[in-house]
Amino acid sequence: MTNHSEPAGMTGEAKITLRTAGELAEALPYLLGFRPDDSIVLVALHKGRFGGRVRLGIPERTEDWQAVARQMAQCLIGECERRDGHPDSVVAFLCQDAPTPGLGAGRQIMQRLRPLAQLLRTECGGLDVPVTEALCLSEGRYWSYCCARAECCPVEGNAIATDGTSVMAATAAFAGIQVRGSLGRMRARLVPWETALVADQTRALDAAAMELVPRILDGTPRKEVEAETLDLARLVMRRLADAPGAADVLAADLKDDELLAHDEAASLILGIQDRLTRDRAAEWMEGEEGLHALRLWRALARRCVGPYGEYAAAPLALVGWVAWSLGDTVEADQALEMALSADPRYVFARLLNEARADGLDPEPVRRILRAKRTDPDLDTDLDLDTDLGLDPDSASGTPAEVAEGEATSAGGVDGPRPSAVAVPGGAADPGMSRAARGLEAALRRRGERRPGAGTRPARAGARAPRRPTEFRRPRRQRSRGDG
């Protein structure tokens, strides 16, 4: 097997040479920052060194495999050519555990995914990039689709080293690289409840919508609702800050849930649907305050239950923003992917996701949010564009021009369905928030500076191309509060 070296950017000055399929399988979590499950991962190689990478969930329908393989290959290789030149080769990983573990379960998974591995090899080869290794990782074992020698690749597979004593593990520990748990465990912190409390939370959301929406439609100043939302959020954040922590993250999340009442969660979820209120909440992005805000946004994402699933886009986008601002790109990428799954048209999440993948620095946005916090009356539109190095007019235009298909007319109540209820907004509410306009302008200018921009790979853990699916969520009426 060709030797592969991890670049110094991952492990400081150390250089790690991976010579076997087993070492590649062990290295994957260190490349991504978490342990992928139910995932396709493609990693580009440039002169033996790891380059760009993309990850996507394995589609359930085999009919979707070819489209996904083509999309991932084009995404990875196209962006590599723009950044680092044409890659020499690709390593493919198919990671999936059996629903019911048992003897031979991993081998069955490997056999079922073999056509998908072949499609990945064909699509990459069609772009003049060979797949030098394709591995299936299942039930703690790995199989190579590129090697048929029984002496190194037995039919029962080889065990993946997990004792932490390998050169890869030792070097990663020395460099301070931490590997999260599985992808499923990470997402469990952000998915809506599926417990007996769902009914109570749904009733609270219904009540909050019936109380809050009429106030907006009757002419209550938007600033009044914004102030109430932010005051309540600060109160809950202080409560979370005073609570003792827990070592296990899921136990900590359960404690946070106990500290947030159903009616409080409902009022906050409805309140941050207003894009300007959400932008004010995004000011809590640094230090201890940022950590407490992150706990609150996670808790609110878990409360977007039942028919309010699309409302999770706002708290999930805030999770993504604050995590990115605090330097946790792994959680940021997962939260933004989930936000776009909740509402693919949510502008703020889409722009944050593109900014993350395009390598933008969050500091210019942080700087403008700090200035806005110091002087709430500051006109930050021009300042945000200036600090990002943009022309003042580059972010101008109607909401329809900067956000495809974004409706800006005030929504009304369309029957009893909660997803059709208008969310906070008003006549003065712009089509896009300050943060969204600034990010959109930054991405537009970045695209103008590099030829062929538009297709890009998801970075480690970032949102990859959306999974083809036979299900399409019915569109709900758009309102000024969305985006």
N, C-alpha and C positions, 0 to 999 in steps of 0.2 A: 504494500500500500504506500502511496505517496505520503511523505511526511507533511504535517500541517503545523504551523506555528501560530500561537495566539499573539497578536500585536501587543506592544508595550502599553498601549492605552488601557488595557484591561488589568494588567498585573504589574504596573509600575515598570521597573527596569528589567524585570524577569522575562525570559523568553522560554516558552514551554513548547516542546516538540511532541506532537501526538503521532504515534506510529501505527496504532492498531485501531480496529473498529471499536473495541472495548473502550479505549481511551477517548475516542470521539463521543461515544454514548455517555460516558461519565462527564465529559466536558460540557454537554449541552446546557444543563441548568446554570452553569457559570457564565455561559455566553448570553443567556436570556435574563438572568437575575431571578428566575423562578423555575419551578419544575413543571414543564408543560404537560397537559393531559388532553386527550382528544384533540390533538393538534397536528397540522402539517407545518414543518419548519424547513425553510431553505436557507442555506448559508453559502455566500459566494466566497471564492478563494482567489487571491491575487498573488501570484508568485509564491504560493505556499502559505500565505498569511490570510487569516479570516478577514472578510470584508462585510458588506451589507448582509442583512438577513430579513426574512419575512416570516410571519406566522399567521396561520388561519385555522379555524376549527375544521375538523373533518366533516364534510357534508354527510348527512344520513343517507341521502338518495344517491345511488351509484350513477344515476343519469347526470348528476351535477359534477361528477369528478373531472371530466375532460375540460369543462369550462373553467373550473377552479384551477386546474393544473396550468392551463394556458395563461390565465390571469396572473397567477403567482409568478410564473416564469418571466412574463413580460414586465411585470412590476419590478422584480428584483434586478433583472439584467438591464432594463432600461435605465433605472436610477444609478446602478453601478457605473454604467457608461458615462453618465453625466458627472459623477463624482470622482471616480477613481480609474476610469477606463474600462475596457471590455474585460470581464472576469475570465480567468483561465478555466475554472471549473466550478462545480456546485456540489455541496453535500446535502442530501435530503434526509429528513427524519420524519417518520410516521409514529406518533406517540398515542397509544390508546390502550386502556385496560379493559378486560372483559367485564360485562355487567355482573356475571356470577363467577368469581374466581374458582379455579379448580385445575386438576391435572390436565395439561394440554390446552388450557384456555388461551394462553399467550400464543401458542402456535396456530390456533384457529384464527385469532386476530391477524396474525402475520399473513396467513394464506388469503384471508378475505381482502386485505389491503394490497395484495400484490399487484392487481391491475392498476391501482392508483399510483403505486411506485413506478410502474412502467410508463404511465401517462406523463408523470413528472419528468422522467428521463427523456421521453420523446419530445416533449415541448421544449425543454432546455436545449436538447440536441438540435432542434429545429432553429434555434437562435445561435447556433455555433458555440454552445457552451456545454461540454459533456458533464454528466453527473458521475463523478468518480466513485462515490459511495452513496448507497441508499440503505438506511437502517430502519428497522421496525423495533420500537421499544415498547414492551408490554409485560406486565406482571413481573417487573424487576429483572427482565432478561432482554437480550437484543438478538436480532437476526439480520444478516446482510442479504440484500437482494442482488448484490453484485458478485457474490462469491459462492461457489458451489462445492468447495473443498470441505469434506467432512472433518478433516483433522483440525481445522480452525473454526468452522461454522457448522456444528452438529445440528441435527434436526430439532433437538430439544432447546436449542439456543444456548447462549452464554449468559452467566449472571453479570449484572452491572455492579461494579464495585460501589459500595455505600458505606464503607467503614471509615472514610475520611483520612486514610493513611497514604493515598496516592500522591504523586508529585503534583498533580493538578489541585487536589484539595489542600495540600500543604502550602502551595504557592498562593492560592486564593486566600487562605486564612492569614498568611503573612501580609498580603496586600490589603487586608480588611474588606474583602469582597464577601458579601452575605448573599446567600441563596434563600429566597422565600420558600414557603410551602408550595403546594400544587396550585395550579391556576384555579381549580374549583374552590379551594379553600380561600384564596384571595377574593374571588367573586362572591363567596358566601357572606362576606362582610357588607355587601352592597345590594344584594338582591332583596326584593320585597318579602315580607313575612309570608309564611304559609302555615300559620298556627291558628289556634282558636281565637286569637285576639284580632284576626283580620276583620271580623264583623264589627267589632267595637270601633276599630280605626276607620273603617269605611263610613260608619254612621257619623263619626266626628268630622270626616272630610265633607260629607254631605251637608252637615250643619254649618260648617265654616263657609262652604260655597254659598249657601243660602243667606248667610249673614253678611258676607264680605262683598259679593257681587252686586247686590242691590245698592250698597253704599257707593260703590264706584259709579254705577249707572245713574244714580240720583244726583251726581255732581259733587260728591265728597272730594275735596282736593287730594290729588294723588300723593302729595307730600305727607298728608296726615296718615294714610295707610302705610306709607313707607316708614314713617317714624315709629308707628306701633309695631310693625314687623321687626325692625332693627332693635327696638327696645326689648322685645320679647326674646329675640335671639341672644342679646347680650346677657339677659337674665339667665337663660338656660346655659350659656357658656360658663358663667360664673359658677353655676351649680355643678357642672361637669368638672370644672377646675378644682372645686373643693372636695370632690369625691375621691376616695382612695383608689389607686389603680389596681390592675390585675396583670399578672405575668402573661397569661394566655390571652391572645387577642380576641378570640370568640367569647371568652368569659368577660373581658372588658367591654365588649359590645353589648352583652346582655345587661351589664350594670348600667351602661349608658341608656339603654332602652327603658330600664326601670325608672330613670330620673327624668324622663320626658313623657308628660301626660298626653293622652290622645288628642285633646282639644288644642294643646300647645303645638303639637306636631302638625295638626291640620291647618292651623292659622299660619304657621311658618311656610308650609308647603305652598299654600295658596298665595301667600305674600311674595315669595321670591319668584313667582311666575312673571311678575313685572320685571322687565329687563333692567330698568334703572335701579330698582331696589336690589336686584341681584348684583349689579355692579358695585353698589355701596357695600354689600355684604362681602364682595371679593376683596375689599380693603383689609380684611382680617387674614393676612397671608404670610405673616412672618413670626418667628420666635414662638414663645409659649402661646400667644394669642392665636397664631396660625394652627397650632396643634389642637387647641380646644375647638376652633372653628371646624377643623377637619373631622373631629368626632361628631360634631353636630350635623354636618352635611351627610356623613355616613348614616347616622341615625334617621335623618329625614328620608334618605333614599330607601331605607328599609321599610318606611311607613307608606310608601306610594303603592298601596295595595289595590287589588281588584280593578275596577274601571279607571282608577287613577294612575295606571302604570306609566302612561306617557308623561305625567307630571314629574317623574323621576329624572327627566333630562336635566332640569335646572339644578337640583342638589348634586347630581352626578357630575355635571360640568364644574360645579364649585369644588367638588372633591378633586377632580382632575387639575384644576387651576392651582389650588392650594398645595396639593402634593407636588406638583411641578415646581412651584415657587419655593417649597421647602427642600427641593433636591431629590425627591422620591419619584423618579421617572417611571419606575415599574408600576406603582399604583396609579400614577397619573394616566398612563397609557390605557390601563385596564378600565379605569373609571370613564374615560372619554369614549372608549369603544362601547361600553355599556350605555352611556348617554345617547350615542347615536343609534344603538339598537332600540332604545326606548322611543326615540323620535329622530329618525334619520334627517329631518329638515331643521333640526335645532341649530341655529346659526352659530351661537357662541361655542358650542361643543365642536362643531365642524371646524371652525377656524382655529380653536386651540389645538385640535388634533393635527391639522395641517402645519401649524407653527411648530409643534413638537417634532414632527417628522422632518420638517424642513431645516431644523437646526437653529431656530431663532432663540435668542436669549430672553428669558422672562424679565430681566432687570428693567428694560425701558418701560414695560407696562407697570411693573411695581413702582417705578419712580413717579409715574403719572398718578397712580392711585394714592401714593403717599401725599402728593401735592393736593389732590382733590380732598383728601381727608383733612389736611391742614386748613384748606380754604374751600368749604363746600360750594361756594358760589363761583369758583374758578371755572372758566370755560376751557374744558380739557380737550375738546376735539382737536383744535389746532396744535396744542402742546403735545398731545399724544403722537400726532403725525410727525411733528418736528423732531421729537426725541427718538423716533424710530428712523429718522433720516429720510423722511418722505416729503414730497411736495404737498403743500396744504390742500390742494384740490384733488389729490389722488384718491381720497376716500369719499369724494362727493358722489352725488347721484341718488337716484331714487332707491328705495329699498328693493324694488323689483330688479334694479340693475345690479345691485351688489349681493343679493340673495335670491337665487333662482326660485321663482314660484312663491316667494314669501308674501302673504296677504297682509295688508296693513289696515283694513277697515275694522272698526270696532265690532267685536263679536257680540251676539246677543244670546239669550237663553233659547235653546232649541229643544224643547221638550225636557223630560226629566233626566236625560242621560248626563252624568257628571262630566264626561269628556267633552260635551258640547257647551258647557257653561263658560261664559266669558271670564277671563282671568284679569287681574288688576291691570289697568292701563288707563289711558285717557286721550283726549284730543291732542294734548301736547306731547304725547309719547312718540318719539321718533321711530322710524321703521327698524333701525338697528341701534343697539346700545353703543355707548362710547367705546367700550372695550372691543366689541365686535367690529365696529367700523375701523378701529385702529389695526386690529389683527388682519382684517380683510385687506386693508391698504398695504400692510407690510408684506403679506403673501403675494399680492398682485405685483408689487415692485420687485420682490425677489424673483418672481417668475419672468419679469421683463429682463432681468439682468442675466439669466442663464437660458441659453437656447434649449428648446425642446422640453421646457418644464411642463409638468402636469401629471405625469405618472411617477409615483415614488413608492419605495418599499416601506412597510412598517418597520420601525426599528425594534430593538429587543422589547417584546411585549406590547408594541404599539398596535393600533388598530390596523389590521390588514384589510384587503378588499372584502366587501361584504359577501357573505355566503349566499349563493343562489338558493332560492327556496320557493316552494309552491305556495306558501302562505304570504299574503300581503295584508298588512294591517289597514283596515278602512280608514280613510282620511277623516279627520275631525275638522270642524270649522276653525279656521285660524283667527287669531285675534291679535291685538296690539301687544299683548303680554308675552307672546311667543317669540323665541329667538334670542 
